[in-house]
């Protein structure tokens, strides 16, 4: 994929033998992409086994899981949702997927039960690339790109997301998706 074809809203799939534990077998949604200014994304398939209402003081009771968004600014919380028409200041990523928005209104919408856990994903930290860094990583074949489908974020089981997106790409990627996580070379 060339630089011109990479854009926000795409999925970055870690190549199957990536050793970086932050990104091993991850699927990252790219929410901002700029070769000049840098890029931001969130790992969609690393749940942290904690609820958002246990992390944020004065947050309404809400049974929504939190995911590891990436190794940058792990003292921050971010959210991606499908209710951009309800949440002021949301940034569209792809049709049906929005990033951020007015935090106080988010709490109100959750308290009013207008946002349910299946509408939103919370992330601790984010994945970030400085100017030109993501393009270099793509040239080095660290990532495979794919088109985003809202089901990946809101309906696909996180544990099978990487394999599912690879399979959906078809051909050799479907084969790659079957490579075991820990190859044993006896």
C-alpha positions in Angstrom: 0.0 0.0 0.0 1.3 3.4 -0.9 1.3 6.5 1.3 -1.5 8.0 -0.8 -3.7 5.0 -0.1 -3.2 5.0 3.7 -5.9 7.0 5.5 -7.8 7.4 8.7 -10.4 4.7 9.3 -8.3 1.8 8.1 -7.2 -1.2 10.2 -3.5 -1.9 10.7 -2.9 -5.6 11.3 0.4 -6.5 13.0 2.3 -8.9 10.7 2.1 -12.4 12.2 5.7 -12.5 13.6 5.9 -9.0 15.1 7.8 -9.4 18.4 6.8 -6.1 20.0 4.5 -7.2 22.8 2.5 -4.0 22.5 1.3 -5.0 19.0 1.7 -8.7 18.7 -1.4 -10.0 16.8 -3.2 -6.7 17.1 -5.7 -4.9 15.0 -5.4 -1.1 15.3 -8.0 1.3 14.0 -6.3 4.4 12.6 -8.2 7.5 13.8 -5.8 10.1 12.5 -3.3 9.8 9.7 -0.9 12.5 8.5 2.5 11.7 7.0 3.6 15.2 8.1 2.1 15.5 11.5 1.9 11.9 12.7 -0.9 9.3 13.3 -3.1 8.0 16.1 -4.9 4.7 16.5 -6.3 2.3 19.1 -5.7 -1.4 19.5 -9.1 -3.0 19.2 -8.4 -6.5 20.5 -6.6 -6.2 23.8 -9.2 -6.1 26.6 -7.8 -5.2 30.1 -10.4 -7.1 32.2 -11.6 -3.9 34.0 -14.6 -1.7 33.7 -14.5 2.0 32.8 -16.6 3.1 35.8 -13.8 1.7 38.1 -11.2 3.9 36.4 -12.9 7.2 36.2 -14.0 9.1 39.3 -17.6 10.4 39.2 -18.4 8.2 36.2 -21.9 6.6 36.1 -22.2 2.9 36.7 -21.5 1.3 33.3 -20.6 -2.3 32.5 -18.3 -1.4 29.6 -14.9 -3.1 29.3 -11.7 -1.1 28.8 -9.1 -2.0 26.2 -5.4 -1.3 25.9 -5.3 1.4 23.2 -1.5 1.4 22.9 1.7 2.2 24.7 1.4 6.0 24.5 -0.1 8.1 27.3 -1.4 5.1 29.3 -2.6 7.5 31.9 -5.4 8.7 29.5 -8.8 7.3 28.6 -10.2 7.5 25.0 -13.4 6.3 23.5 -14.7 5.2 20.1 -18.4 4.9 19.5 -21.3 4.6 17.0 -23.4 7.5 18.4 -21.8 10.5 16.8 -25.1 12.1 16.1 -25.8 12.2 19.9 -22.4 13.1 21.2 -21.3 16.7 20.5 -17.7 17.2 19.2 -17.3 13.6 18.0 -14.9 13.1 15.2 -16.0 10.9 12.3 -13.5 8.1 11.5 -15.5 6.0 9.0 -19.3 5.9 8.6 -20.8 4.6 11.8 -17.5 5.0 13.9 -16.7 8.2 15.8 -13.8 9.1 18.1 -14.2 11.2 21.3 -16.7 13.9 22.0 -18.0 16.0 24.9 -17.1 14.0 28.0 -19.8 15.6 30.3 -22.4 14.9 27.7 -21.1 11.3 27.4 -21.7 10.8 31.1 -25.2 12.3 30.8 -26.0 10.0 27.8 -24.8 6.9 29.7 -26.7 7.9 32.9 -29.8 8.4 30.7 -29.2 5.0 29.1 -29.0 6.5 25.7 -25.5 5.0 25.3 -25.3 1.3 26.1 -22.0 -0.7 26.4 -22.5 -2.2 22.9 -22.3 1.4 21.5 -18.8 2.3 22.8 -15.3 1.1 23.5 -13.0 2.7 26.0 -9.2 2.6 25.7 -6.3 3.2 28.1 -3.6 4.9 26.1 -3.2 5.1 22.4 -1.0 4.0 19.5 1.0 6.9 18.1 3.4 7.4 15.2 5.5 10.5 14.7 5.9 12.2 11.3 6.7 9.6 8.7 7.1 6.8 11.2 4.0 4.8 10.1 5.0 5.1 6.5 8.4 3.6 7.3 6.8 0.8 9.3 4.6 0.0 6.3 7.5 -0.1 4.0 9.3 -2.5 6.4 6.1 -4.7 6.2 5.4 -4.4 9.9 1.7 -3.9 9.2 -0.9 -5.2 6.8 -3.7 -2.8 6.0 -7.4 -3.6 5.8 -10.7 -1.7 5.4 -12.6 -1.0 8.6 -15.9 -2.6 9.2 -18.0 -1.3 12.2 -18.6 -4.9 13.2 -14.9 -5.3 14.0 -15.2 -2.8 16.8 -18.7 -3.4 18.1 -19.6 -7.0 17.3 -16.5 -9.2 16.8 -15.1 -11.1 19.7 -11.7 -9.3 20.5 -9.8 -12.6 20.8 -10.6 -13.5 17.2 -10.4 -10.1 15.6 -6.9 -10.2 14.2 -7.6 -13.6 12.6 -11.1 -12.5 11.3 -9.8 -9.4 9.6 -6.9 -11.3 8.0 -9.4 -13.9 6.7 -11.6 -11.2 5.4 -8.7 -9.9 3.2 -8.8 -13.4 1.5 -6.1 -15.2 -0.5 -2.7 -15.4 1.2 -3.9 -13.4 4.2 -6.5 -16.1 5.0 -3.5 -18.5 5.1 -1.5 -16.1 7.3 -4.4 -15.9 9.7 -3.9 -19.7 10.4 -0.3 -19.4 11.4 -0.1 -20.4 15.1 0.7 -17.7 17.5 3.6 -19.6 19.0 5.3 -21.7 16.3 7.1 -24.8 17.6 10.1 -25.7 15.4 10.8 -29.3 16.5 
